[in-house]
Amino acid sequence: MSWASAIIDGLTREWGVDHPLVLGLLALALLPLLGSVFRRCPVPAIALVPSDPLSRILSAVLCLAGIAAIAALVLGLAGLHRREQSVEREGTGAHLVLLLDRSSSMDNNFADRAPTGDQESKSAAAKRLLAQFVARRPHDRIAVAAFSTSPMPVLPLTDHHEVVDAAIDAIDRPGLAFTDVGRGLALAFSSFAGDTAEASRAVLLVSDGAALIDRRVQEALRDAAARTPVHLYWLFLRSRGARGIFDVPPPGEDTPQANPERHLHLFLQSLRLPYRAFEATSPQAVAEAIAEIDRQETRPIRYLERIPRQDLAGPAFALAGILVAMLLGAKLAERRLAPASAARAAIPTDMRRAA
């Protein structure tokens, strides 16, 4: 009987009721087999009844409808439901950490001035385009972190994208003064500490500047990069007129103090990770860079899709109502016949003529 126990175990894992004791009333579903609400027509001899397959089929259907109506009503009262399930599926995506710069310079537009009219600040443009980016990637697990004077953990890795949308929606709040990108990167790498899934991992740094990274923080980042292989992207929101990270300054001016963004770029290259930097000087350039990152991170991924509990009491009551209405219609369509005329109607025509 191992197969029977396996079937029962599978059913109890997937289906459940809130009030198990009510299921004892299912015995009432046998009542239609024991009696009928329809009138019986007296016939003196069963041999006089002509063969009528349609009547037998209708009788069986009405009996089954009565059984099903009682069973559906009892299951509804018991609180029938389908349990919450986790189903493994395959798609394309990655595990991503969005590392967002929340320094006050992000509140300016790409001309490094306070936005006016219909102009977008850098943080507002990043918010809008990152929300679209997340919407195009339904299978990703995404974490959100921020940094300014200090790193700020916002959201751990999750597949609940409505929470991610809420975290992204807050990135255009007024920022602070400084840009501690080094400790922000350390926080982003640590977001993968408990991630054991076999999936592509990536960190997307969105920033409009950089600052000097302490030597000890640099060593910690090199150690984290060696232990946590990830794809690293830097979306550099460069203000118009500012030096780019790919520009080589004149001799004597190429120092971390004078060009912190360029030296952050060189440091990230030295981590020996798959790394790519994008410079953007307008919202359109930001959109193009994010679209390219979207194309890069499209590897196969296995993910668990959570199917929430589904209450079935309402559908059970609806089914019971339909079946009861059908039985009521059949009862109202029943014709009343006198016993004598019923017996005479049951006699075949040729036999009545002979009589």
Secondary structure in CASP SS format (residue, H / E / C, confidence):
PFRMAT SS
TARGET T0000
AUTHOR 0000-0000-0000
METHOD secondary structure of the structure
MODEL  1
M C 1.00
S H 1.00
W H 1.00
A H 1.00
S H 1.00
A H 1.00
I H 1.00
I H 1.00
D H 1.00
G H 1.00
L H 1.00
T H 1.00
R H 1.00
E H 1.00
W E 1.00
G E 1.00
V C 1.00
D C 1.00
H C 1.00
P H 1.00
L H 1.00
V H 1.00
L H 1.00
G H 1.00
L H 1.00
L H 1.00
A H 1.00
L H 1.00
A H 1.00
L H 1.00
L H 1.00
P H 1.00
L H 1.00
L H 1.00
G C 1.00
S C 1.00
V C 1.00
F C 1.00
R C 1.00
R C 1.00
C C 1.00
P C 1.00
V C 1.00
P C 1.00
A C 1.00
I H 1.00
A H 1.00
L H 1.00
V C 1.00
P C 1.00
S C 1.00
D C 1.00
P H 1.00
L H 1.00
S H 1.00
R H 1.00
I H 1.00
L H 1.00
S H 1.00
A H 1.00
V H 1.00
L H 1.00
C H 1.00
L H 1.00
A H 1.00
G H 1.00
I H 1.00
A H 1.00
A H 1.00
I H 1.00
A H 1.00
A H 1.00
L H 1.00
V H 1.00
L H 1.00
G H 1.00
L H 1.00
A H 1.00
G C 1.00
L C 1.00
H E 1.00
R E 1.00
R C 1.00
E C 1.00
Q E 1.00
S E 1.00
V E 1.00
E E 1.00
R E 1.00
E E 1.00
G E 1.00
T E 1.00
G E 1.00
A C 1.00
H E 1.00
L E 1.00
V E 1.00
L E 1.00
L E 1.00
L E 1.00
D E 1.00
R C 1.00
S E 1.00
S H 1.00
S H 1.00
M H 1.00
D H 1.00
N C 1.00
N C 1.00
F C 1.00
A C 1.00
D C 1.00
R C 1.00
A C 1.00
P C 1.00
T C 1.00
G C 1.00
D C 1.00
Q C 1.00
E C 1.00
S C 1.00
K H 1.00
S H 1.00
A H 1.00
A H 1.00
A H 1.00
K H 1.00
R H 1.00
L H 1.00
L H 1.00
A H 1.00
Q H 1.00
F H 1.00
V H 1.00
A H 1.00
R C 1.00
R C 1.00
P C 1.00
H C 1.00
D C 1.00
R E 1.00
I E 1.00
A E 1.00
V E 1.00
A E 1.00
A E 1.00
F E 1.00
S C 1.00
T C 1.00
S C 1.00
P E 1.00
M E 1.00
P E 1.00
V E 1.00
L E 1.00
P E 1.00
L E 1.00
T E 1.00
D C 1.00
H C 1.00
H H 1.00
E H 1.00
V H 1.00
V H 1.00
D H 1.00
A H 1.00
A H 1.00
I H 1.00
D H 1.00
A C 1.00
I C 1.00
D C 1.00
R C 1.00
P C 1.00
G C 1.00
L E 1.00
A C 1.00
F C 1.00
T C 1.00
D C 1.00
V H 1.00
G H 1.00
R H 1.00
G H 1.00
L H 1.00
A H 1.00
L H 1.00
A H 1.00
F H 1.00
S H 1.00
S C 1.00
F C 1.00
A C 1.00
G C 1.00
D C 1.00
T C 1.00
A C 1.00
E C 1.00
A C 1.00
S C 1.00
R E 1.00
A E 1.00
V E 1.00
L E 1.00
L E 1.00
V E 1.00
S E 1.00
D C 1.00
G C 1.00
A C 1.00
A C 1.00
L C 1.00
I C 1.00
D C 1.00
R H 1.00
R H 1.00
V H 1.00
Q H 1.00
E H 1.00
A H 1.00
L H 1.00
R H 1.00
D H 1.00
A H 1.00
A H 1.00
A H 1.00
R H 1.00
T C 1.00
P C 1.00
V C 1.00
H E 1.00
L E 1.00
Y E 1.00
W E 1.00
L E 1.00
F E 1.00
L E 1.00
R C 1.00
S C 1.00
R C 1.00
G C 1.00
A C 1.00
R C 1.00
G C 1.00
I C 1.00
F C 1.00
D C 1.00
V C 1.00
P C 1.00
P C 1.00
P C 1.00
G C 1.00
E C 1.00
D C 1.00
T C 1.00
P C 1.00
Q C 1.00
A C 1.00
N C 1.00
P H 1.00
E H 1.00
R H 1.00
H H 1.00
L H 1.00
H H 1.00
L H 1.00
F H 1.00
L H 1.00
Q H 1.00
S C 1.00
L C 1.00
R C 1.00
L C 1.00
P C 1.00
Y E 1.00
R E 1.00
A E 1.00
F E 1.00
E E 1.00
A E 1.00
T C 1.00
S C 1.00
P H 1.00
Q H 1.00
A H 1.00
V H 1.00
A H 1.00
E H 1.00
A H 1.00
I H 1.00
A H 1.00
E H 1.00
I H 1.00
D H 1.00
R H 1.00
Q H 1.00
E C 1.00
T C 1.00
R E 1.00
P E 1.00
I E 1.00
R E 1.00
Y E 1.00
L E 1.00
E E 1.00
R E 1.00
I E 1.00
P C 1.00
R C 1.00
Q E 1.00
D E 1.00
L C 1.00
A H 1.00
G H 1.00
P H 1.00
A H 1.00
F H 1.00
A H 1.00
L H 1.00
A H 1.00
G H 1.00
I H 1.00
L H 1.00
V H 1.00
A H 1.00
M H 1.00
L H 1.00
L H 1.00
G H 1.00
A H 1.00
K H 1.00
L H 1.00
A C 1.00
E C 1.00
R C 1.00
R C 1.00
L C 1.00
A C 1.00
P H 1.00
A H 1.00
S H 1.00
A H 1.00
A H 1.00
R H 1.00
A H 1.00
A H 1.00
I C 1.00
P C 1.00
T H 1.00
D H 1.00
M H 1.00
R H 1.00
R H 1.00
A H 1.00
A C 1.00
END
